[in-house]
Amino acid sequence: MSLKIRLARGGAKKRPFYRVVVADSRAPRDGRYIEKIGYFDPLKEKDAADRLVLDAEKAKAWLTKGAQPTDRVARLLDGLGLMKREAGNNPQKAQPKKKAQERAAAAAEAAGKAAEAPAA
């Protein structure tokens, strides 16, 4: 059984509130979980003390038992200093797609022709 430390959504429409839970990876997102270890309220200020409330001892214990945190939970745990998260870097994502590259090349060619025409 693979365990995940993940967020289970609660709250009203457009007012999210999350429980930090340890669950079987096959269980539904908001469904059955093994243990609740804290909560996260994304609507509060980033520096608010009660934005993330987490039982650090339980989180450490589940990490040593092999529970894998999701990306968002890993980011939260890294902020608390409970684990080290590798920063993601995808330089290809910032590159324009094929059609945008074609448009940019066409615009550069047109600008080059426009610059040559008044000089002649």
Residue pairs with C-beta under 8 A, 6 or more apart in sequence:
1 24
2 24
2 25
2 68
3 22
3 23
3 24
3 25
3 34
3 62
3 65
3 66
3 67
3 68
4 22
4 23
4 24
4 25
4 67
4 68
4 69
4 70
5 20
5 21
5 22
5 37
5 59
5 62
5 63
5 67
5 68
5 69
5 70
5 73
5 77
6 20
6 21
6 23
6 29
6 69
6 70
6 72
6 73
7 18
7 19
7 20
7 21
7 40
7 70
7 72
7 73
8 18
8 19
8 21
8 23
8 29
8 30
8 33
9 16
9 17
9 18
9 29
9 30
10 16
10 17
10 18
10 19
10 30
11 17
15 43
16 42
16 43
17 39
17 40
17 41
17 43
18 39
18 40
18 41
18 42
19 33
19 36
19 38
19 39
19 40
20 36
20 37
20 38
20 39
20 40
20 52
20 54
20 59
20 73
20 76
21 33
21 34
21 35
21 36
21 37
22 33
22 34
22 35
22 37
22 62
22 67
23 31
23 32
23 33
23 34
24 32
24 34
27 33
35 58
35 62
37 54
37 55
37 58
37 59
37 62
38 52
38 53
38 54
38 55
38 59
39 52
39 53
40 51
40 52
40 53
40 76
41 50
41 51
41 52
42 51
44 50
44 51
45 51
52 76
52 79
52 80
54 76
54 77
54 80
56 80
56 82
59 77
59 82
60 82
63 69
63 82
63 83
69 77
69 83
74 83
74 85
75 85
77 83
77 85
78 84
78 85
96 104
